[in-house]
Amino acid sequence: MGAVLETAEMILANIVEVGAFFLELFGIVVLIKSGILCFLKWLKHDESAGLEMGKGVGLALGVMMGGELLHTIIADDLKDLIMLGVLVVIRTAMALLVHWENKQEEEEIERHKTAH
């Protein structure tokens, strides 16, 4: 029975690692895509460039946080769990800040539209 549990644990660890890798990879792709689109909008003097970048950063942070949460499933010791917890807290704070900045940017764009 012990060998079966060890095998199941190894399979679960591999699934979690692959899942976390793809979530983190997706987050990186979102950041790069958002950066490129933001740059192109900035070149066109589009007011929404910063807002689009903020939305992309918010999405990327959320996806990457999902990868970190997956890592907590297979954390071996308290040190790993604390490190992952710190990363989740930092990314959550960053996501909240980005969300707040996006809201401010949306309000500024609306004020600018209604002024003209």
N, C-alpha and C positions, 0 to 999 in steps of 0.2 A: 504494500500500500504506500510505503514511503517513496518508492521510486516513481509511482504514478503521480503523487503530489509534487515531487521535484520536477517531473517532466511538465506537468500542467503549469507550475510556477514559471518555468523557463519559457514556455510558449506564451504565457501571459506577458512576461517581461519583454519578449521580442515584439509582440503585437503593440504593446505600449510604446516601446522605443520607436518603432516604425511610424505609428500614429503621431507621436510627438514630433518626429522629424518632419513629416509632411505638413503638420500644422505650422511649424516654425518656417518651413520653406515657403508655404503659402503666404505667411505674414511678410516675409522678405519680398516676395513677388509683388504683393500689394503695395508695399512701401516704394519699390522701384517704379511701378506703374504710376502711382500717385505723384511721385516726384517728377516723372517725365511729363505727365499731363499738366501738372502745376506749372512747370517751366514753359510749356507751349502756350498755356493761357496767359502767363505773365508776359511772354513776348508779344501777345496780342493786346496787352494792356487790359485784360479782362479782370474786373473787380473780384470775381469769384475764385480766383486762383488760390488764394490762401485758404478759403473755405473748403475747396476740394481737397487740398493737401491735408487739412485738418481731419476731414472725414476719412481719408485714406489712412492716416496715422492712427485714428481711433479704431478703425477696423483691424488694422495690422496688430495693434496692441491687444485687442480682444482675442484674436486668433492665436497670437503667441502666448497669451495667458492660458489658453486652453491647452497648449503644449506643455506648459509648466505644471498645470494641474494634473495632466497625465503622468508626469514624472513623479508626482507625490505618491502614486499608486505603488511604485516599485522602489521608493526610497528605502535604503538599507538601514540607515541609522538616524539618530536625532539630528546630527550635524547636517546631513543632506536635507532633511525635512525643514530645518530652520532656514537653510539657504534658499530653498524653494519658496518657503513662506515669505521671506524678505523680497524675493523677486516678484512674487505675486502682489505684495503690498505696493512695491514701487511701480509696477506696471498699472495697477489699479489707480494709484494716485495720478499717474501720467494720463491715463485714459479719462479720468474725471476732469483734469485740467484741460485736456484737448477738447472735451465735450463743452466745457464752460467757454473756452475761447471760440469754438465754432458758433455757439449761441450768440456770443457778443458780435462776431463777424456777420452772422445772418441779420441781426438787428441793425447793424451799421449799413449793410447793403440795402435793407428795406428803407431806412431813413434817407439814404442817398437817392433811392428810386422815387420816393414820395416827394422829395425836395425838388425834383426836376420835372 
